[in-house]
Amino acid sequence: MAGLELLSDQGYRLDGRKASELRKVQARMSVFAQADGSAYLEQGNTKALAVVYGPHETRGSRSKSLHDRAVINCQYSMATFSTAERKRRPHGDRKSSEMSLHLKQTFEAAVLTELYPRSQIDIYVKILQADGGNYSACVNAATLALVDAGIPMRDYVCACTAGFVEDTPLADLCHAEESGGGTSLALALLPRSGNIALLQMDARLHQDHLDPLIEAAMTACKGLSKVLDGVVRQHLEEVSVLTRD
């Protein structure tokens, strides 16, 4: 990354965005007829596919089921062709297991699991193309897939990254910005209540910098919630037109 200017003197980033500007988000719901819910989402050049099955009876050992709420099972994976490195990525590798756990913790904070005791909800997410913010794209795609499956949630779950470049907080980082050596965090938010579902940091950060970084990520998440809401409303309009015809 030596010699690569992540933020110009005029305040523009590598892709021409301002510091707080989000990447373009495009999404579609109901992309798989076989699943209970599904969604495809592009957040910049990062592309994610999410599929939801359930609620259904707990599979495998009965000891896994909970008498008062549903179990959320999350599986994260990356397509072999998702990055420039063509290395095989087994499902059980450490990074995938860690991401699966983060997704599980995120959606346990949002899904009304108490409505489905002794049940299981499966969320499968795959990164088809990686260009930074993989966790964020997965959360946003899975949120749309859960809405598509008709599973009640407390609110949309919106996720975004933020990082520092030359003491300026940047929102929604691309891969070049994530790997630029600065500290970054990923944050998942329930926008209406302002509750944070998950906050993840991979490096140390001075306490004075933490609040501006969280603020930048939360503001970005609130902007993303409007985008996701627009996707849901457009999908409902399309479905209502089809059912009328």
Secondary structure, DSSP 4 states (H G I P E B T S, - for coil): -TT--SB-TTS-BTTS--TTPPPPEEEEE---SSSSEEEEEEETTEEEEEEEEEEEEPPS-GGG--SSSPEEEEEEEE-TTSSSS-----TTSHHHHHHHHHHHHHHHTTB-GGGSTTEEEEEEEEEEE-SS-HHHHHHHHHHHHHHHHT--BSS--EEEEEEEETTEEEES--HHHHTTSS-EEEEEEETTTTEEEEEEESS---HHHHHHHHHHHHHHHHHHHHHHHHHHHHHHHHHHHHHH-
